[in-house]
Amino acid sequence: MNKQKVKWLVLLVTTVVIITFAFIRISQIHVNHQANLIKSEECMLNGGTVIIEESLLSLSTVHCE
């Protein structure tokens, strides 16, 4: 194969992988957010205190006390 074609193929594959990873991550964030909303609403309805824990690279978690 021509070097130019190989470069374009590598660029295309890399771009598709990055876009796929981004869509998967956005979907995970959305699902986690919806679950956290439900947990926090249930906690407040039961008279508890909602505690949200966040970290730099992971999704946030909700605890009720």
PDB file of N, CA, C and O in Angstrom:
ATOM      1  N   MET A   1       0.833  -1.188   0.000  1.00  0.00           N
ATOM      2  CA  MET A   1       0.000   0.000   0.000  1.00  0.00           C
ATOM      3  C   MET A   1       0.873   1.244   0.000  1.00  0.00           C
ATOM      4  O   MET A   1       2.009   1.245   0.473  1.00  0.00           O
ATOM      5  N   ASN A   2       0.317   2.259  -0.528  1.00  0.00           N
ATOM      6  CA  ASN A   2       0.983   3.540  -0.582  1.00  0.00           C
ATOM      7  C   ASN A   2       1.036   4.146   0.831  1.00  0.00           C
ATOM      8  O   ASN A   2       0.093   3.993   1.607  1.00  0.00           O
ATOM      9  N   LYS A   3       2.134   4.829   1.159  1.00  0.00           N
ATOM     10  CA  LYS A   3       2.281   5.422   2.494  1.00  0.00           C
ATOM     11  C   LYS A   3       1.189   6.453   2.768  1.00  0.00           C
ATOM     12  O   LYS A   3       0.710   6.575   3.895  1.00  0.00           O
ATOM     13  N   GLN A   4       0.808   7.178   1.752  1.00  0.00           N
ATOM     14  CA  GLN A   4      -0.246   8.191   1.906  1.00  0.00           C
ATOM     15  C   GLN A   4      -1.574   7.534   2.279  1.00  0.00           C
ATOM     16  O   GLN A   4      -2.295   8.052   3.133  1.00  0.00           O
ATOM     17  N   LYS A   5      -1.904   6.416   1.661  1.00  0.00           N
ATOM     18  CA  LYS A   5      -3.142   5.714   1.967  1.00  0.00           C
ATOM     19  C   LYS A   5      -3.114   5.151   3.380  1.00  0.00           C
ATOM     20  O   LYS A   5      -4.131   5.166   4.073  1.00  0.00           O
ATOM     21  N   VAL A   6      -1.977   4.661   3.807  1.00  0.00           N
ATOM     22  CA  VAL A   6      -1.835   4.120   5.163  1.00  0.00           C
ATOM     23  C   VAL A   6      -2.039   5.230   6.188  1.00  0.00           C
ATOM     24  O   VAL A   6      -2.713   5.022   7.197  1.00  0.00           O
ATOM     25  N   LYS A   7      -1.473   6.391   5.945  1.00  0.00           N
ATOM     26  CA  LYS A   7      -1.640   7.516   6.869  1.00  0.00           C
ATOM     27  C   LYS A   7      -3.112   7.915   6.995  1.00  0.00           C
ATOM     28  O   LYS A   7      -3.596   8.167   8.098  1.00  0.00           O
ATOM     29  N   TRP A   8      -3.819   7.971   5.868  1.00  0.00           N
ATOM     30  CA  TRP A   8      -5.226   8.334   5.894  1.00  0.00           C
ATOM     31  C   TRP A   8      -6.061   7.276   6.592  1.00  0.00           C
ATOM     32  O   TRP A   8      -7.003   7.598   7.316  1.00  0.00           O
ATOM     33  N   LEU A   9      -5.717   6.021   6.377  1.00  0.00           N
ATOM     34  CA  LEU A   9      -6.438   4.929   7.028  1.00  0.00           C
ATOM     35  C   LEU A   9      -6.249   4.976   8.542  1.00  0.00           C
ATOM     36  O   LEU A   9      -7.205   4.799   9.297  1.00  0.00           O
ATOM     37  N   VAL A  10      -5.025   5.213   8.981  1.00  0.00           N
ATOM     38  CA  VAL A  10      -4.747   5.324  10.420  1.00  0.00           C
ATOM     39  C   VAL A  10      -5.491   6.521  11.003  1.00  0.00           C
ATOM     40  O   VAL A  10      -6.053   6.429  12.094  1.00  0.00           O
ATOM     41  N   LEU A  11      -5.498   7.623  10.299  1.00  0.00           N
ATOM     42  CA  LEU A  11      -6.211   8.812  10.761  1.00  0.00           C
ATOM     43  C   LEU A  11      -7.709   8.545  10.874  1.00  0.00           C
ATOM     44  O   LEU A  11      -8.337   8.941  11.855  1.00  0.00           O
ATOM     45  N   LEU A  12      -8.275   7.884   9.889  1.00  0.00           N
ATOM     46  CA  LEU A  12      -9.698   7.567   9.894  1.00  0.00           C
ATOM     47  C   LEU A  12     -10.066   6.630  11.042  1.00  0.00           C
ATOM     48  O   LEU A  12     -11.052   6.862  11.740  1.00  0.00           O
ATOM     49  N   VAL A  13      -9.287   5.587  11.236  1.00  0.00           N
ATOM     50  CA  VAL A  13      -9.567   4.627  12.307  1.00  0.00           C
ATOM     51  C   VAL A  13      -9.445   5.299  13.669  1.00  0.00           C
ATOM     52  O   VAL A  13     -10.282   5.082  14.545  1.00  0.00           O
ATOM     53  N   THR A  14      -8.419   6.107  13.851  1.00  0.00           N
ATOM     54  CA  THR A  14      -8.220   6.811  15.113  1.00  0.00           C
ATOM     55  C   THR A  14      -9.384   7.760  15.403  1.00  0.00           C
ATOM     56  O   THR A  14      -9.858   7.832  16.537  1.00  0.00           O
ATOM     57  N   THR A  15      -9.837   8.475  14.400  1.00  0.00           N
ATOM     58  CA  THR A  15     -10.948   9.399  14.568  1.00  0.00           C
ATOM     59  C   THR A  15     -12.232   8.664  14.942  1.00  0.00           C
ATOM     60  O   THR A  15     -12.972   9.113  15.817  1.00  0.00           O
ATOM     61  N   VAL A  16     -12.498   7.549  14.290  1.00  0.00           N
ATOM     62  CA  VAL A  16     -13.696   6.768  14.593  1.00  0.00           C
ATOM     63  C   VAL A  16     -13.636   6.234  16.024  1.00  0.00           C
ATOM     64  O   VAL A  16     -14.646   6.246  16.728  1.00  0.00           O
ATOM     65  N   VAL A  17     -12.479   5.772  16.457  1.00  0.00           N
ATOM     66  CA  VAL A  17     -12.329   5.253  17.821  1.00  0.00           C
ATOM     67  C   VAL A  17     -12.573   6.361  18.841  1.00  0.00           C
ATOM     68  O   VAL A  17     -13.265   6.140  19.834  1.00  0.00           O
ATOM     69  N   ILE A  18     -12.021   7.535  18.614  1.00  0.00           N
ATOM     70  CA  ILE A  18     -12.188   8.649  19.550  1.00  0.00           C
ATOM     71  C   ILE A  18     -13.656   9.079  19.617  1.00  0.00           C
ATOM     72  O   ILE A  18     -14.178   9.312  20.707  1.00  0.00           O
ATOM     73  N   ILE A  19     -14.316   9.185  18.482  1.00  0.00           N
ATOM     74  CA  ILE A  19     -15.722   9.591  18.461  1.00  0.00           C
ATOM     75  C   ILE A  19     -16.597   8.539  19.141  1.00  0.00           C
ATOM     76  O   ILE A  19     -17.521   8.885  19.877  1.00  0.00           O
ATOM     77  N   THR A  20     -16.315   7.273  18.902  1.00  0.00           N
ATOM     78  CA  THR A  20     -17.074   6.201  19.550  1.00  0.00           C
ATOM     79  C   THR A  20     -16.904   6.246  21.057  1.00  0.00           C
ATOM     80  O   THR A  20     -17.884   6.124  21.791  1.00  0.00           O
ATOM     81  N   PHE A  21     -15.676   6.419  21.531  1.00  0.00           N
ATOM     82  CA  PHE A  21     -15.427   6.511  22.970  1.00  0.00           C
ATOM     83  C   PHE A  21     -16.171   7.701  23.570  1.00  0.00           C
ATOM     84  O   PHE A  21     -16.731   7.593  24.661  1.00  0.00           O
ATOM     85  N   ALA A  22     -16.184   8.827  22.873  1.00  0.00           N
ATOM     86  CA  ALA A  22     -16.857  10.022  23.385  1.00  0.00           C
ATOM     87  C   ALA A  22     -18.363   9.788  23.515  1.00  0.00           C
ATOM     88  O   ALA A  22     -18.957  10.168  24.524  1.00  0.00           O
ATOM     89  N   PHE A  23     -18.984   9.171  22.514  1.00  0.00           N
ATOM     90  CA  PHE A  23     -20.420   8.906  22.582  1.00  0.00           C
ATOM     91  C   PHE A  23     -20.754   7.928  23.706  1.00  0.00           C
ATOM     92  O   PHE A  23     -21.764   8.096  24.389  1.00  0.00           O
ATOM     93  N   ILE A  24     -19.926   6.920  23.904  1.00  0.00           N
ATOM     94  CA  ILE A  24     -20.154   5.959  24.996  1.00  0.00           C
ATOM     95  C   ILE A  24     -20.052   6.668  26.343  1.00  0.00           C
ATOM     96  O   ILE A  24     -20.876   6.444  27.230  1.00  0.00           O
ATOM     97  N   ARG A  25     -19.053   7.513  26.494  1.00  0.00           N
ATOM     98  CA  ARG A  25     -18.857   8.224  27.760  1.00  0.00           C
ATOM     99  C   ARG A  25     -20.009   9.198  28.037  1.00  0.00           C
ATOM    100  O   ARG A  25     -20.473   9.303  29.172  1.00  0.00           O
ATOM    101  N   ILE A  26     -20.461   9.896  27.019  1.00  0.00           N
ATOM    102  CA  ILE A  26     -21.589  10.814  27.186  1.00  0.00           C
ATOM    103  C   ILE A  26     -22.840  10.045  27.591  1.00  0.00           C
ATOM    104  O   ILE A  26     -23.613  10.515  28.426  1.00  0.00           O
ATOM    105  N   SER A  27     -23.043   8.884  27.014  1.00  0.00           N
ATOM    106  CA  SER A  27     -24.187   8.051  27.380  1.00  0.00           C
ATOM    107  C   SER A  27     -24.094   7.603  28.838  1.00  0.00           C
ATOM    108  O   SER A  27     -25.097   7.620  29.552  1.00  0.00           O
ATOM    109  N   GLN A  28     -22.909   7.206  29.286  1.00  0.00           N
ATOM    110  CA  GLN A  28     -22.717   6.804  30.679  1.00  0.00           C
ATOM    111  C   GLN A  28     -23.008   7.962  31.627  1.00  0.00           C
ATOM    112  O   GLN A  28     -23.640   7.770  32.666  1.00  0.00           O
ATOM    113  N   ILE A  29     -22.556   9.147  31.279  1.00  0.00           N
ATOM    114  CA  ILE A  29     -22.790  10.323  32.119  1.00  0.00           C
ATOM    115  C   ILE A  29     -24.282  10.614  32.218  1.00  0.00           C
ATOM    116  O   ILE A  29     -24.783  10.926  33.298  1.00  0.00           O
ATOM    117  N   HIS A  30     -24.989  10.516  31.107  1.00  0.00           N
ATOM    118  CA  HIS A  30     -26.429  10.777  31.106  1.00  0.00           C
ATOM    119  C   HIS A  30     -27.180   9.766  31.977  1.00  0.00           C
ATOM    120  O   HIS A  30     -28.034  10.152  32.775  1.00  0.00           O
ATOM    121  N   VAL A  31     -26.873   8.497  31.831  1.00  0.00           N
ATOM    122  CA  VAL A  31     -27.542   7.451  32.621  1.00  0.00           C
ATOM    123  C   VAL A  31     -27.234   7.631  34.102  1.00  0.00           C
ATOM    124  O   VAL A  31     -28.125   7.490  34.939  1.00  0.00           O
ATOM    125  N   ASN A  32     -25.990   7.939  34.432  1.00  0.00           N
ATOM    126  CA  ASN A  32     -25.596   8.146  35.820  1.00  0.00           C
ATOM    127  C   ASN A  32     -26.325   9.358  36.413  1.00  0.00           C
ATOM    128  O   ASN A  32     -26.761   9.322  37.564  1.00  0.00           O
ATOM    129  N   HIS A  33     -26.453  10.409  35.639  1.00  0.00           N
ATOM    130  CA  HIS A  33     -27.140  11.608  36.108  1.00  0.00           C
ATOM    131  C   HIS A  33     -28.604  11.304  36.422  1.00  0.00           C
ATOM    132  O   HIS A  33     -29.119  11.728  37.456  1.00  0.00           O
ATOM    133  N   GLN A  34     -29.268  10.577  35.538  1.00  0.00           N
ATOM    134  CA  GLN A  34     -30.668  10.227  35.772  1.00  0.00           C
ATOM    135  C   GLN A  34     -30.822   9.374  37.034  1.00  0.00           C
ATOM    136  O   GLN A  34     -31.745   9.591  37.818  1.00  0.00           O
ATOM    137  N   ALA A  35     -29.924   8.407  37.232  1.00  0.00           N
ATOM    138  CA  ALA A  35     -29.980   7.556  38.420  1.00  0.00           C
ATOM    139  C   ALA A  35     -29.735   8.382  39.680  1.00  0.00           C
ATOM    140  O   ALA A  35     -30.390   8.168  40.700  1.00  0.00           O
ATOM    141  N   ASN A  36     -28.800   9.319  39.615  1.00  0.00           N
ATOM    142  CA  ASN A  36     -28.515  10.160  40.771  1.00  0.00           C
ATOM    143  C   ASN A  36     -29.701  11.055  41.121  1.00  0.00           C
ATOM    144  O   ASN A  36     -29.971  11.295  42.298  1.00  0.00           O
ATOM    145  N   LEU A  37     -30.411  11.548  40.107  1.00  0.00           N
ATOM    146  CA  LEU A  37     -31.598  12.361  40.372  1.00  0.00           C
ATOM    147  C   LEU A  37     -32.655  11.565  41.119  1.00  0.00           C
ATOM    148  O   LEU A  37     -33.251  12.062  42.074  1.00  0.00           O
ATOM    149  N   ILE A  38     -32.886  10.343  40.693  1.00  0.00           N
ATOM    150  CA  ILE A  38     -33.891   9.494  41.346  1.00  0.00           C
ATOM    151  C   ILE A  38     -33.492   9.209  42.795  1.00  0.00           C
ATOM    152  O   ILE A  38     -34.321   9.304  43.700  1.00  0.00           O
ATOM    153  N   LYS A  39     -32.221   8.859  43.010  1.00  0.00           N
ATOM    154  CA  LYS A  39     -31.747   8.569  44.366  1.00  0.00           C
ATOM    155  C   LYS A  39     -31.872   9.795  45.263  1.00  0.00           C
ATOM    156  O   LYS A  39     -32.298   9.684  46.413  1.00  0.00           O
ATOM    157  N   SER A  40     -31.502  10.959  44.743  1.00  0.00           N
ATOM    158  CA  SER A  40     -31.543  12.157  45.582  1.00  0.00           C
ATOM    159  C   SER A  40     -32.985  12.571  45.891  1.00  0.00           C
ATOM    160  O   SER A  40     -33.262  13.022  47.003  1.00  0.00           O
ATOM    161  N   GLU A  41     -33.901  12.430  44.941  1.00  0.00           N
ATOM    162  CA  GLU A  41     -35.294  12.750  45.206  1.00  0.00           C
ATOM    163  C   GLU A  41     -35.890  11.818  46.257  1.00  0.00           C
ATOM    164  O   GLU A  41     -36.617  12.271  47.141  1.00  0.00           O
ATOM    165  N   GLU A  42     -35.591  10.523  46.171  1.00  0.00           N
ATOM    166  CA  GLU A  42     -36.078   9.571  47.177  1.00  0.00           C
ATOM    167  C   GLU A  42     -35.514   9.898  48.549  1.00  0.00           C
ATOM    168  O   GLU A  42     -36.216   9.805  49.556  1.00  0.00           O
ATOM    169  N   CYS A  43     -34.256  10.277  48.585  1.00  0.00           N
ATOM    170  CA  CYS A  43     -33.621  10.612  49.857  1.00  0.00           C
ATOM    171  C   CYS A  43     -34.287  11.832  50.493  1.00  0.00           C
ATOM    172  O   CYS A  43     -34.575  11.833  51.690  1.00  0.00           O
ATOM    173  N   MET A  44     -34.528  12.862  49.695  1.00  0.00           N
ATOM    174  CA  MET A  44     -35.146  14.069  50.239  1.00  0.00           C
ATOM    175  C   MET A  44     -36.586  13.817  50.666  1.00  0.00           C
ATOM    176  O   MET A  44     -37.035  14.380  51.664  1.00  0.00           O
ATOM    177  N   LEU A  45     -37.309  12.992  49.942  1.00  0.00           N
ATOM    178  CA  LEU A  45     -38.684  12.666  50.320  1.00  0.00           C
ATOM    179  C   LEU A  45     -38.741  11.913  51.643  1.00  0.00           C
ATOM    180  O   LEU A  45     -39.713  12.031  52.388  1.00  0.00           O
ATOM    181  N   ASN A  46     -37.689  11.129  51.936  1.00  0.00           N
ATOM    182  CA  ASN A  46     -37.626  10.383  53.189  1.00  0.00           C
ATOM    183  C   ASN A  46     -36.985  11.196  54.310  1.00  0.00           C
ATOM    184  O   ASN A  46     -36.771  10.667  55.401  1.00  0.00           O
ATOM    185  N   GLY A  47     -36.676  12.458  54.071  1.00  0.00           N
ATOM    186  CA  GLY A  47     -36.131  13.335  55.103  1.00  0.00           C
ATOM    187  C   GLY A  47     -34.642  13.189  55.308  1.00  0.00           C
ATOM    188  O   GLY A  47     -34.128  13.625  56.338  1.00  0.00           O
ATOM    189  N   GLY A  48     -33.935  12.600  54.381  1.00  0.00           N
ATOM    190  CA  GLY A  48     -32.494  12.417  54.518  1.00  0.00           C
ATOM    191  C   GLY A  48     -31.702  13.566  53.930  1.00  0.00           C
ATOM    192  O   GLY A  48     -32.253  14.507  53.359  1.00  0.00           O
ATOM    193  N   THR A  49     -30.401  13.460  54.088  1.00  0.00           N
ATOM    194  CA  THR A  49     -29.473  14.437  53.540  1.00  0.00           C
ATOM    195  C   THR A  49     -28.740  13.801  52.367  1.00  0.00           C
ATOM    196  O   THR A  49     -28.184  12.709  52.485  1.00  0.00           O
ATOM    197  N   VAL A  50     -28.747  14.491  51.247  1.00  0.00           N
ATOM    198  CA  VAL A  50     -28.101  13.978  50.036  1.00  0.00           C
ATOM    199  C   VAL A  50     -26.628  14.365  50.056  1.00  0.00           C
ATOM    200  O   VAL A  50     -26.283  15.530  50.252  1.00  0.00           O
ATOM    201  N   ILE A  51     -25.769  13.378  49.852  1.00  0.00           N
ATOM    202  CA  ILE A  51     -24.332  13.615  49.785  1.00  0.00           C
ATOM    203  C   ILE A  51     -23.863  13.176  48.402  1.00  0.00           C
ATOM    204  O   ILE A  51     -24.037  12.021  48.011  1.00  0.00           O
ATOM    205  N   ILE A  52     -23.270  14.106  47.672  1.00  0.00           N
ATOM    206  CA  ILE A  52     -22.778  13.824  46.325  1.00  0.00           C
ATOM    207  C   ILE A  52     -21.261  13.770  46.378  1.00  0.00           C
ATOM    208  O   ILE A  52     -20.605  14.721  46.802  1.00  0.00           O
ATOM    209  N   GLU A  53     -20.715  12.640  45.939  1.00  0.00           N
ATOM    210  CA  GLU A  53     -19.265  12.477  45.889  1.00  0.00           C
ATOM    211  C   GLU A  53     -18.816  12.517  44.443  1.00  0.00           C
ATOM    212  O   GLU A  53     -19.337  11.787  43.600  1.00  0.00           O
ATOM    213  N   GLU A  54     -17.852  13.369  44.161  1.00  0.00           N
ATOM    214  CA  GLU A  54     -17.328  13.488  42.812  1.00  0.00           C
ATOM    215  C   GLU A  54     -15.817  13.260  42.833  1.00  0.00           C
ATOM    216  O   GLU A  54     -15.139  13.571  43.812  1.00  0.00           O
ATOM    217  N   SER A  55     -15.313  12.713  41.739  1.00  0.00           N
ATOM    218  CA  SER A  55     -13.875  12.625  41.574  1.00  0.00           C
ATOM    219  C   SER A  55     -13.526  13.100  40.176  1.00  0.00           C
ATOM    220  O   SER A  55     -14.413  13.325  39.353  1.00  0.00           O
ATOM    221  N   LEU A  56     -12.268  13.248  39.911  1.00  0.00           N
ATOM    222  CA  LEU A  56     -11.834  13.885  38.673  1.00  0.00           C
ATOM    223  C   LEU A  56     -12.235  13.104  37.424  1.00  0.00           C
ATOM    224  O   LEU A  56     -12.794  13.687  36.496  1.00  0.00           O
ATOM    225  N   LEU A  57     -11.966  11.806  37.378  1.00  0.00           N
ATOM    226  CA  LEU A  57     -12.203  11.046  36.155  1.00  0.00           C
ATOM    227  C   LEU A  57     -13.363  10.071  36.216  1.00  0.00           C
ATOM    228  O   LEU A  57     -13.725   9.482  35.198  1.00  0.00           O
ATOM    229  N   SER A  58     -13.954   9.889  37.395  1.00  0.00           N
ATOM    230  CA  SER A  58     -15.061   8.923  37.486  1.00  0.00           C
ATOM    231  C   SER A  58     -16.384   9.666  37.582  1.00  0.00           C
ATOM    232  O   SER A  58     -16.421  10.885  37.752  1.00  0.00           O
ATOM    233  N   LEU A  59     -17.452   8.921  37.473  1.00  0.00           N
ATOM    234  CA  LEU A  59     -18.779   9.501  37.566  1.00  0.00           C
ATOM    235  C   LEU A  59     -19.127   9.769  39.022  1.00  0.00           C
ATOM    236  O   LEU A  59     -18.600   9.105  39.914  1.00  0.00           O
ATOM    237  N   SER A  60     -19.994  10.719  39.270  1.00  0.00           N
ATOM    238  CA  SER A  60     -20.377  11.068  40.640  1.00  0.00           C
ATOM    239  C   SER A  60     -21.320  10.019  41.217  1.00  0.00           C
ATOM    240  O   SER A  60     -22.024   9.315  40.493  1.00  0.00           O
ATOM    241  N   THR A  61     -21.308   9.940  42.546  1.00  0.00           N
ATOM    242  CA  THR A  61     -22.188   9.008  43.246  1.00  0.00           C
ATOM    243  C   THR A  61     -22.989   9.790  44.278  1.00  0.00           C
ATOM    244  O   THR A  61     -22.547  10.828  44.768  1.00  0.00           O
ATOM    245  N   VAL A  62     -24.176   9.277  44.602  1.00  0.00           N
ATOM    246  CA  VAL A  62     -25.076   9.925  45.555  1.00  0.00           C
ATOM    247  C   VAL A  62     -25.315   8.957  46.712  1.00  0.00           C
ATOM    248  O   VAL A  62     -25.597   7.776  46.510  1.00  0.00           O
ATOM    249  N   HIS A  63     -25.195   9.493  47.933  1.00  0.00           N
ATOM    250  CA  HIS A  63     -25.464   8.739  49.142  1.00  0.00           C
ATOM    251  C   HIS A  63     -26.505   9.492  49.961  1.00  0.00           C
ATOM    252  O   HIS A  63     -26.607  10.717  49.896  1.00  0.00           O
ATOM    253  N   CYS A  64     -27.259   8.746  50.717  1.00  0.00           N
ATOM    254  CA  CYS A  64     -28.279   9.345  51.555  1.00  0.00           C
ATOM    255  C   CYS A  64     -27.980   9.041  53.016  1.00  0.00           C
ATOM    256  O   CYS A  64     -27.733   7.895  53.392  1.00  0.00           O
ATOM    257  N   GLU A  65     -28.008  10.080  53.823  1.00  0.00           N
ATOM    258  CA  GLU A  65     -27.798   9.899  55.266  1.00  0.00           C
ATOM    259  C   GLU A  65     -28.937  10.508  56.035  1.00  0.00           C
ATOM    260  O   GLU A  65     -28.948  10.460  57.265  1.00  0.00           O
TER     261      GLU A  65
END
